[in-house]
Amino acid sequence: MTTDRNLPCILLAEDEMLLAMMLEDHLSASGYRVLKAARLTKCLELAESAPIDLAILDINLAGEVSYPVALVLRRRGIPFVFSSGYGGEDLPEAWCHEKTLQKPYDTRQLTAALTALRAA
């Protein structure tokens, strides 16, 4: 029997409520347990302590950048992908090699990004 605890856990940092709900539905249907955070403080808390396997980080969380969360995930060895409405061309040097999903992205792009993260 598969329980929620046996599913891979993904941290979803997204401040657009409708998008977060749609992504949560898609990720849950794809076999993930989803932890959501819409603000940097909550996201950092989850990144520091939750049993996370992967993460999707909106770069701009209600006016604050999610780079501190990426640092925590990097330190913990947890793979992540950025998402942004602005693209990945303007990422700071420290993050320029990270995968960025350009909003709006479709389920094929999301699935491919998560498959690549899980394989890494």
N, C-alpha and C positions, 0 to 999 in steps of 0.2 A: 504494500500500500504506500502510495506517495503522499507525504504530508507537505504542508507549506515549508517546513524547515528543511526538507530535502531538495527543494527547488533552488536553482542558482538565484542569488539575491542581487538586485540591481538598484543602485541609488539613482533616482531621477531628480535632478535639480532643475526645476522649471517654474518660473513665476507667472506664466500665462495659464490661468486656471483651466480653460477649455482644452488647450493643447496638452496640459498635464493629465487631464482625465482621459483624453483620447489615447495618449501614449500608455498610460497605465493599463487601460483595457487591452490594447494591442500586446503589450509586454506580458500581461497575465495570461492571455490566450496563447502566447508563444512559449509558456512554461517558465516564466520568471516570477519570483516574489519581488514586489516593488516597494521600495521605501521612497516616499516623496518628500521634498523640501522645496519651499518657494522662497525662502530667505537664507542669506548667507550664514547667519548664526546657527540655524537648525541644520543646515547642510554640513557645516563644520563639525557640529556635534555628532551627527551620524557618521561622517567620514572618519572621525577619530575612534569611534567605539563599536559601530555596528559591524556584523559579519557580512561584509559586502564582497561580491565577486567581480562586479563591473559597475561602471557609472556613466551616465550621460549628464554632462554639465552645461547648462545654458551659461554662456560667458557673462551675460548681464543679468544678474538677479536683483530686480527692483532697484537698479542704479548702482549696485555693487558688483565688482568683478568676482568671478568664482576661482581665480587663480590660487588663493590660499587653500581652497578645497583640493585643487589639483596637486598642490604640494604635499598635502597630507596623504592623498591617494598614492602619489608617486613614492613617498616614503614607505608606505605600507605594501607596495608592490601590487596595487590594485589597478588594472587597466581601465582607461576611461576614454571617452570621446567628447569633444566640445560640440556644442550646437550654438549657432548664431544666425541672426538675421542679417548680419553684416559680412559674413564670409570669414575665411581664415587668413586673408592676405595681410591684415593689420595686427596679427598676433605678435606679442613681444618675442624677442629672440629666444627666451627660455622655453617658449611653447610652440615655436614655428614648425616643429616637426610632428606635432600631434595632429591626429585626424580631426577634422572639423566638418560637421554636417551643416550645410547651408540651408537655413529655413526659407521656404517650406520644403521639407524633405518628405519623401514617400516611404512606404513600408519596405520596399525593396532596398532602398539606400540604408535604412535603419537596420534591417536584418543583415545586410552585408557588413556594415560597420561592427555590429555585435558579434557576428561570426568571426571576423578578423581579430577582434579583441580576445575572444575565447581561445582562439588558436595561438595567440601570442604567448 
